[in-house]
Amino acid sequence: MTFQEIFIINLKIFRKNRGISQARLAELCKSSQAYIAEIEVGKKFPSPNMIERIASALDVESYRLFQDRAEDGRALSPSQREEIICSLHDVTFKILNQY
């Protein structure tokens, strides 16, 4: 499972558990429903700022959107965790090098 797939699964779980539609989430994040839909199908990946806005709208800490749990709640394997850690490192490195 990829870094993006874990984010998408957690985003959908938190959104649905809170009874928030894509349109309402978009409104809370000052975004568009189309953009939220693109995130949820994997066409787009949000910026760090948008991740914070999504987390705030869902009333969760942003790191929870990247928790190492599969959709069914099972813990990920060590190799899956390592893949996530590497992806986080790569994304963080790219962001920091932009400034």
Phi and psi in radians as a Rosetta constraint file:
Dihedral C 1 N 2 CA 2 C 2 CIRCULARHARMONIC -1.519 0.35
Dihedral N 2 CA 2 C 2 N 3 CIRCULARHARMONIC 2.905 0.35
Dihedral C 2 N 3 CA 3 C 3 CIRCULARHARMONIC -0.948 0.35
Dihedral N 3 CA 3 C 3 N 4 CIRCULARHARMONIC -0.826 0.35
Dihedral C 3 N 4 CA 4 C 4 CIRCULARHARMONIC -1.158 0.35
Dihedral N 4 CA 4 C 4 N 5 CIRCULARHARMONIC -0.709 0.35
Dihedral C 4 N 5 CA 5 C 5 CIRCULARHARMONIC -1.085 0.35
Dihedral N 5 CA 5 C 5 N 6 CIRCULARHARMONIC -0.718 0.35
Dihedral C 5 N 6 CA 6 C 6 CIRCULARHARMONIC -1.105 0.35
Dihedral N 6 CA 6 C 6 N 7 CIRCULARHARMONIC -0.763 0.35
Dihedral C 6 N 7 CA 7 C 7 CIRCULARHARMONIC -1.034 0.35
Dihedral N 7 CA 7 C 7 N 8 CIRCULARHARMONIC -0.817 0.35
Dihedral C 7 N 8 CA 8 C 8 CIRCULARHARMONIC -1.084 0.35
Dihedral N 8 CA 8 C 8 N 9 CIRCULARHARMONIC -0.806 0.35
Dihedral C 8 N 9 CA 9 C 9 CIRCULARHARMONIC -1.028 0.35
Dihedral N 9 CA 9 C 9 N 10 CIRCULARHARMONIC -0.850 0.35
Dihedral C 9 N 10 CA 10 C 10 CIRCULARHARMONIC -1.148 0.35
Dihedral N 10 CA 10 C 10 N 11 CIRCULARHARMONIC -0.700 0.35
Dihedral C 10 N 11 CA 11 C 11 CIRCULARHARMONIC -0.999 0.35
Dihedral N 11 CA 11 C 11 N 12 CIRCULARHARMONIC -0.873 0.35
Dihedral C 11 N 12 CA 12 C 12 CIRCULARHARMONIC -1.097 0.35
Dihedral N 12 CA 12 C 12 N 13 CIRCULARHARMONIC -0.739 0.35
Dihedral C 12 N 13 CA 13 C 13 CIRCULARHARMONIC -1.079 0.35
Dihedral N 13 CA 13 C 13 N 14 CIRCULARHARMONIC -0.885 0.35
Dihedral C 13 N 14 CA 14 C 14 CIRCULARHARMONIC -1.106 0.35
Dihedral N 14 CA 14 C 14 N 15 CIRCULARHARMONIC -0.731 0.35
Dihedral C 14 N 15 CA 15 C 15 CIRCULARHARMONIC -1.104 0.35
Dihedral N 15 CA 15 C 15 N 16 CIRCULARHARMONIC -0.851 0.35
Dihedral C 15 N 16 CA 16 C 16 CIRCULARHARMONIC -1.203 0.35
Dihedral N 16 CA 16 C 16 N 17 CIRCULARHARMONIC -0.674 0.35
Dihedral C 16 N 17 CA 17 C 17 CIRCULARHARMONIC -1.109 0.35
Dihedral N 17 CA 17 C 17 N 18 CIRCULARHARMONIC -0.458 0.35
Dihedral C 17 N 18 CA 18 C 18 CIRCULARHARMONIC -1.655 0.35
Dihedral N 18 CA 18 C 18 N 19 CIRCULARHARMONIC 0.008 0.35
Dihedral C 18 N 19 CA 19 C 19 CIRCULARHARMONIC 1.168 0.35
Dihedral N 19 CA 19 C 19 N 20 CIRCULARHARMONIC 0.583 0.35
Dihedral C 19 N 20 CA 20 C 20 CIRCULARHARMONIC -1.817 0.35
Dihedral N 20 CA 20 C 20 N 21 CIRCULARHARMONIC 2.204 0.35
Dihedral C 20 N 21 CA 21 C 21 CIRCULARHARMONIC -1.332 0.35
Dihedral N 21 CA 21 C 21 N 22 CIRCULARHARMONIC 2.893 0.35
Dihedral C 21 N 22 CA 22 C 22 CIRCULARHARMONIC -1.059 0.35
Dihedral N 22 CA 22 C 22 N 23 CIRCULARHARMONIC -0.696 0.35
Dihedral C 22 N 23 CA 23 C 23 CIRCULARHARMONIC -1.097 0.35
Dihedral N 23 CA 23 C 23 N 24 CIRCULARHARMONIC -0.742 0.35
Dihedral C 23 N 24 CA 24 C 24 CIRCULARHARMONIC -1.184 0.35
Dihedral N 24 CA 24 C 24 N 25 CIRCULARHARMONIC -0.717 0.35
Dihedral C 24 N 25 CA 25 C 25 CIRCULARHARMONIC -1.059 0.35
Dihedral N 25 CA 25 C 25 N 26 CIRCULARHARMONIC -0.761 0.35
Dihedral C 25 N 26 CA 26 C 26 CIRCULARHARMONIC -1.040 0.35
Dihedral N 26 CA 26 C 26 N 27 CIRCULARHARMONIC -0.757 0.35
Dihedral C 26 N 27 CA 27 C 27 CIRCULARHARMONIC -1.062 0.35
Dihedral N 27 CA 27 C 27 N 28 CIRCULARHARMONIC -0.799 0.35
Dihedral C 27 N 28 CA 28 C 28 CIRCULARHARMONIC -1.128 0.35
Dihedral N 28 CA 28 C 28 N 29 CIRCULARHARMONIC -0.520 0.35
Dihedral C 28 N 29 CA 29 C 29 CIRCULARHARMONIC -1.639 0.35
Dihedral N 29 CA 29 C 29 N 30 CIRCULARHARMONIC 0.012 0.35
Dihedral C 29 N 30 CA 30 C 30 CIRCULARHARMONIC 0.985 0.35
Dihedral N 30 CA 30 C 30 N 31 CIRCULARHARMONIC 0.891 0.35
Dihedral C 30 N 31 CA 31 C 31 CIRCULARHARMONIC -2.364 0.35
Dihedral N 31 CA 31 C 31 N 32 CIRCULARHARMONIC -2.928 0.35
Dihedral C 31 N 32 CA 32 C 32 CIRCULARHARMONIC -1.927 0.35
Dihedral N 32 CA 32 C 32 N 33 CIRCULARHARMONIC 2.682 0.35
Dihedral C 32 N 33 CA 33 C 33 CIRCULARHARMONIC -1.092 0.35
Dihedral N 33 CA 33 C 33 N 34 CIRCULARHARMONIC -0.621 0.35
Dihedral C 33 N 34 CA 34 C 34 CIRCULARHARMONIC -1.086 0.35
Dihedral N 34 CA 34 C 34 N 35 CIRCULARHARMONIC -0.693 0.35
Dihedral C 34 N 35 CA 35 C 35 CIRCULARHARMONIC -1.162 0.35
Dihedral N 35 CA 35 C 35 N 36 CIRCULARHARMONIC -0.757 0.35
Dihedral C 35 N 36 CA 36 C 36 CIRCULARHARMONIC -1.062 0.35
Dihedral N 36 CA 36 C 36 N 37 CIRCULARHARMONIC -0.740 0.35
Dihedral C 36 N 37 CA 37 C 37 CIRCULARHARMONIC -1.083 0.35
Dihedral N 37 CA 37 C 37 N 38 CIRCULARHARMONIC -0.732 0.35
Dihedral C 37 N 38 CA 38 C 38 CIRCULARHARMONIC -1.107 0.35
Dihedral N 38 CA 38 C 38 N 39 CIRCULARHARMONIC -0.639 0.35
Dihedral C 38 N 39 CA 39 C 39 CIRCULARHARMONIC -1.111 0.35
Dihedral N 39 CA 39 C 39 N 40 CIRCULARHARMONIC -0.808 0.35
Dihedral C 39 N 40 CA 40 C 40 CIRCULARHARMONIC -1.216 0.35
Dihedral N 40 CA 40 C 40 N 41 CIRCULARHARMONIC -0.341 0.35
Dihedral C 40 N 41 CA 41 C 41 CIRCULARHARMONIC -1.781 0.35
Dihedral N 41 CA 41 C 41 N 42 CIRCULARHARMONIC 0.025 0.35
Dihedral C 41 N 42 CA 42 C 42 CIRCULARHARMONIC 1.509 0.35
Dihedral N 42 CA 42 C 42 N 43 CIRCULARHARMONIC 0.183 0.35
Dihedral C 42 N 43 CA 43 C 43 CIRCULARHARMONIC -1.361 0.35
Dihedral N 43 CA 43 C 43 N 44 CIRCULARHARMONIC -0.506 0.35
Dihedral C 43 N 44 CA 44 C 44 CIRCULARHARMONIC -2.280 0.35
Dihedral N 44 CA 44 C 44 N 45 CIRCULARHARMONIC 2.753 0.35
Dihedral C 44 N 45 CA 45 C 45 CIRCULARHARMONIC -2.241 0.35
Dihedral N 45 CA 45 C 45 N 46 CIRCULARHARMONIC 2.274 0.35
Dihedral C 45 N 46 CA 46 C 46 CIRCULARHARMONIC -1.240 0.35
Dihedral N 46 CA 46 C 46 N 47 CIRCULARHARMONIC 2.678 0.35
Dihedral C 46 N 47 CA 47 C 47 CIRCULARHARMONIC -1.230 0.35
Dihedral N 47 CA 47 C 47 N 48 CIRCULARHARMONIC 2.876 0.35
Dihedral C 47 N 48 CA 48 C 48 CIRCULARHARMONIC -0.978 0.35
Dihedral N 48 CA 48 C 48 N 49 CIRCULARHARMONIC -0.679 0.35
Dihedral C 48 N 49 CA 49 C 49 CIRCULARHARMONIC -1.093 0.35
Dihedral N 49 CA 49 C 49 N 50 CIRCULARHARMONIC -0.766 0.35
Dihedral C 49 N 50 CA 50 C 50 CIRCULARHARMONIC -1.178 0.35
Dihedral N 50 CA 50 C 50 N 51 CIRCULARHARMONIC -0.638 0.35
Dihedral C 50 N 51 CA 51 C 51 CIRCULARHARMONIC -1.032 0.35
Dihedral N 51 CA 51 C 51 N 52 CIRCULARHARMONIC -0.744 0.35
Dihedral C 51 N 52 CA 52 C 52 CIRCULARHARMONIC -1.114 0.35
Dihedral N 52 CA 52 C 52 N 53 CIRCULARHARMONIC -0.710 0.35
Dihedral C 52 N 53 CA 53 C 53 CIRCULARHARMONIC -1.167 0.35
Dihedral N 53 CA 53 C 53 N 54 CIRCULARHARMONIC -0.701 0.35
Dihedral C 53 N 54 CA 54 C 54 CIRCULARHARMONIC -1.101 0.35
Dihedral N 54 CA 54 C 54 N 55 CIRCULARHARMONIC -0.827 0.35
Dihedral C 54 N 55 CA 55 C 55 CIRCULARHARMONIC -1.042 0.35
Dihedral N 55 CA 55 C 55 N 56 CIRCULARHARMONIC -0.768 0.35
Dihedral C 55 N 56 CA 56 C 56 CIRCULARHARMONIC -1.080 0.35
Dihedral N 56 CA 56 C 56 N 57 CIRCULARHARMONIC -0.773 0.35
Dihedral C 56 N 57 CA 57 C 57 CIRCULARHARMONIC -1.103 0.35
Dihedral N 57 CA 57 C 57 N 58 CIRCULARHARMONIC -0.568 0.35
Dihedral C 57 N 58 CA 58 C 58 CIRCULARHARMONIC -1.568 0.35
Dihedral N 58 CA 58 C 58 N 59 CIRCULARHARMONIC -0.036 0.35
Dihedral C 58 N 59 CA 59 C 59 CIRCULARHARMONIC 1.017 0.35
Dihedral N 59 CA 59 C 59 N 60 CIRCULARHARMONIC 0.833 0.35
Dihedral C 59 N 60 CA 60 C 60 CIRCULARHARMONIC -2.348 0.35
Dihedral N 60 CA 60 C 60 N 61 CIRCULARHARMONIC 2.767 0.35
Dihedral C 60 N 61 CA 61 C 61 CIRCULARHARMONIC -1.223 0.35
Dihedral N 61 CA 61 C 61 N 62 CIRCULARHARMONIC 2.469 0.35
Dihedral C 61 N 62 CA 62 C 62 CIRCULARHARMONIC -1.033 0.35
Dihedral N 62 CA 62 C 62 N 63 CIRCULARHARMONIC -0.598 0.35
Dihedral C 62 N 63 CA 63 C 63 CIRCULARHARMONIC -1.077 0.35
Dihedral N 63 CA 63 C 63 N 64 CIRCULARHARMONIC -0.442 0.35
Dihedral C 63 N 64 CA 64 C 64 CIRCULARHARMONIC -1.180 0.35
Dihedral N 64 CA 64 C 64 N 65 CIRCULARHARMONIC -0.361 0.35
Dihedral C 64 N 65 CA 65 C 65 CIRCULARHARMONIC -1.263 0.35
Dihedral N 65 CA 65 C 65 N 66 CIRCULARHARMONIC -0.187 0.35
Dihedral C 65 N 66 CA 66 C 66 CIRCULARHARMONIC -2.064 0.35
Dihedral N 66 CA 66 C 66 N 67 CIRCULARHARMONIC 0.315 0.35
Dihedral C 66 N 67 CA 67 C 67 CIRCULARHARMONIC -1.051 0.35
Dihedral N 67 CA 67 C 67 N 68 CIRCULARHARMONIC 2.588 0.35
Dihedral C 67 N 68 CA 68 C 68 CIRCULARHARMONIC -1.562 0.35
Dihedral N 68 CA 68 C 68 N 69 CIRCULARHARMONIC 1.075 0.35
Dihedral C 68 N 69 CA 69 C 69 CIRCULARHARMONIC -2.210 0.35
Dihedral N 69 CA 69 C 69 N 70 CIRCULARHARMONIC 2.476 0.35
Dihedral C 69 N 70 CA 70 C 70 CIRCULARHARMONIC -1.360 0.35
Dihedral N 70 CA 70 C 70 N 71 CIRCULARHARMONIC 2.966 0.35
Dihedral C 70 N 71 CA 71 C 71 CIRCULARHARMONIC -0.970 0.35
Dihedral N 71 CA 71 C 71 N 72 CIRCULARHARMONIC -0.608 0.35
Dihedral C 71 N 72 CA 72 C 72 CIRCULARHARMONIC -1.508 0.35
Dihedral N 72 CA 72 C 72 N 73 CIRCULARHARMONIC 0.098 0.35
Dihedral C 72 N 73 CA 73 C 73 CIRCULARHARMONIC 1.609 0.35
Dihedral N 73 CA 73 C 73 N 74 CIRCULARHARMONIC -0.113 0.35
Dihedral C 73 N 74 CA 74 C 74 CIRCULARHARMONIC -1.260 0.35
Dihedral N 74 CA 74 C 74 N 75 CIRCULARHARMONIC 2.569 0.35
Dihedral C 74 N 75 CA 75 C 75 CIRCULARHARMONIC -1.193 0.35
Dihedral N 75 CA 75 C 75 N 76 CIRCULARHARMONIC 2.581 0.35
Dihedral C 75 N 76 CA 76 C 76 CIRCULARHARMONIC -1.377 0.35
Dihedral N 76 CA 76 C 76 N 77 CIRCULARHARMONIC 2.757 0.35
Dihedral C 76 N 77 CA 77 C 77 CIRCULARHARMONIC -1.256 0.35
Dihedral N 77 CA 77 C 77 N 78 CIRCULARHARMONIC 2.824 0.35
Dihedral C 77 N 78 CA 78 C 78 CIRCULARHARMONIC -0.995 0.35
Dihedral N 78 CA 78 C 78 N 79 CIRCULARHARMONIC -0.655 0.35
Dihedral C 78 N 79 CA 79 C 79 CIRCULARHARMONIC -1.199 0.35
Dihedral N 79 CA 79 C 79 N 80 CIRCULARHARMONIC -0.625 0.35
Dihedral C 79 N 80 CA 80 C 80 CIRCULARHARMONIC -1.167 0.35
Dihedral N 80 CA 80 C 80 N 81 CIRCULARHARMONIC -0.717 0.35
Dihedral C 80 N 81 CA 81 C 81 CIRCULARHARMONIC -1.074 0.35
Dihedral N 81 CA 81 C 81 N 82 CIRCULARHARMONIC -0.754 0.35
Dihedral C 81 N 82 CA 82 C 82 CIRCULARHARMONIC -1.080 0.35
Dihedral N 82 CA 82 C 82 N 83 CIRCULARHARMONIC -0.700 0.35
Dihedral C 82 N 83 CA 83 C 83 CIRCULARHARMONIC -1.070 0.35
Dihedral N 83 CA 83 C 83 N 84 CIRCULARHARMONIC -0.723 0.35
Dihedral C 83 N 84 CA 84 C 84 CIRCULARHARMONIC -1.137 0.35
Dihedral N 84 CA 84 C 84 N 85 CIRCULARHARMONIC -0.796 0.35
Dihedral C 84 N 85 CA 85 C 85 CIRCULARHARMONIC -1.046 0.35
Dihedral N 85 CA 85 C 85 N 86 CIRCULARHARMONIC -0.765 0.35
Dihedral C 85 N 86 CA 86 C 86 CIRCULARHARMONIC -1.110 0.35
Dihedral N 86 CA 86 C 86 N 87 CIRCULARHARMONIC -0.721 0.35
Dihedral C 86 N 87 CA 87 C 87 CIRCULARHARMONIC -1.110 0.35
Dihedral N 87 CA 87 C 87 N 88 CIRCULARHARMONIC -0.757 0.35
Dihedral C 87 N 88 CA 88 C 88 CIRCULARHARMONIC -1.059 0.35
Dihedral N 88 CA 88 C 88 N 89 CIRCULARHARMONIC -0.752 0.35
Dihedral C 88 N 89 CA 89 C 89 CIRCULARHARMONIC -1.059 0.35
Dihedral N 89 CA 89 C 89 N 90 CIRCULARHARMONIC -0.826 0.35
Dihedral C 89 N 90 CA 90 C 90 CIRCULARHARMONIC -1.066 0.35
Dihedral N 90 CA 90 C 90 N 91 CIRCULARHARMONIC -0.793 0.35
Dihedral C 90 N 91 CA 91 C 91 CIRCULARHARMONIC -1.122 0.35
Dihedral N 91 CA 91 C 91 N 92 CIRCULARHARMONIC -0.785 0.35
Dihedral C 91 N 92 CA 92 C 92 CIRCULARHARMONIC -1.071 0.35
Dihedral N 92 CA 92 C 92 N 93 CIRCULARHARMONIC -0.763 0.35
Dihedral C 92 N 93 CA 93 C 93 CIRCULARHARMONIC -1.048 0.35
Dihedral N 93 CA 93 C 93 N 94 CIRCULARHARMONIC -0.779 0.35
Dihedral C 93 N 94 CA 94 C 94 CIRCULARHARMONIC -1.107 0.35
Dihedral N 94 CA 94 C 94 N 95 CIRCULARHARMONIC -0.746 0.35
Dihedral C 94 N 95 CA 95 C 95 CIRCULARHARMONIC -1.109 0.35
Dihedral N 95 CA 95 C 95 N 96 CIRCULARHARMONIC -0.832 0.35
Dihedral C 95 N 96 CA 96 C 96 CIRCULARHARMONIC -1.124 0.35
Dihedral N 96 CA 96 C 96 N 97 CIRCULARHARMONIC -0.553 0.35
Dihedral C 96 N 97 CA 97 C 97 CIRCULARHARMONIC -1.345 0.35
Dihedral N 97 CA 97 C 97 N 98 CIRCULARHARMONIC -0.163 0.35
Dihedral C 97 N 98 CA 98 C 98 CIRCULARHARMONIC -1.358 0.35
Dihedral N 98 CA 98 C 98 N 99 CIRCULARHARMONIC -0.302 0.35
